[in-house]
Amino acid sequence: MKKLIIILLFIPFVSFGQTVNGFELEDIPAKYVEIVATSKMLKPFQVTVYLDYGQISRMKEVSKGHIIDKTTGKMYAFNGVMGVLNFFDEKGFKYVNQYTVTTGGANVYHMLLENPNYKK
């Protein structure tokens, strides 16, 4: 019982982070990153997101940009584009610019962020 209580006390201090292509978000090796968000088909208020910092050279490599939750091993889910921006703001990223491309009736949001955590 004592061990369970001790474990439960330390759980809030454990960092459960997100990764992209094996890097923690705070450790991405690039000064600028682009977030590409598309609306989900049956859930219009949720978006599918991938992050591009130069690691994607072909369309079949898009999975290298998925944001993976370390605790579940699954893609991290976001509720809308503002949820994405707020999430990255909490991680220290600074908003630079955004533009939207509409193709086939679907909006694709491109957001450029500056990574202040980048170290040369």
JOHUCOR-V693867 format. One line per field, one symbol per residue. ss: DSSP state (A for helix, B for strand, O for the rest). phi: phi as a letter, one per 40 degrees, with the letter a starting at -180 (. if undefined). psi: psi as a letter, one per 30 degrees, with the letter a starting at -180 (. if undefined). Layout:
ss = ???
phi = ???
psi = ???
This chain:
ss = OAAAAAAAAAAAAOOOOBBBOOBBAAAOOOOBBBBBBBBOOOOOOOBBBBBBOOOOOOAAAAAAABBBBOOOOOBOOBOAAAAAAAAAAAOOOBBBBBBBBBBOOBBBBBBBBBOOOOOO
phi = .cccccccccdccccbbbbbfgbcdcbccacbbbbbbbccccbccbbcbbbbbhcbbbdccdcccccbcccbgbcccbcgccccccccccchcbcbaaabbbbggbcbcbbcbcbcccbc
psi = eeeeeeeeefeffkjjakljhfkkefgkhkeklkkkkkklefifflkkklkjggfjflefgffffkjkkfefglkkkkileeeeeeefefffkkkelklkkkkhfkkjkkkkkkjffkk.
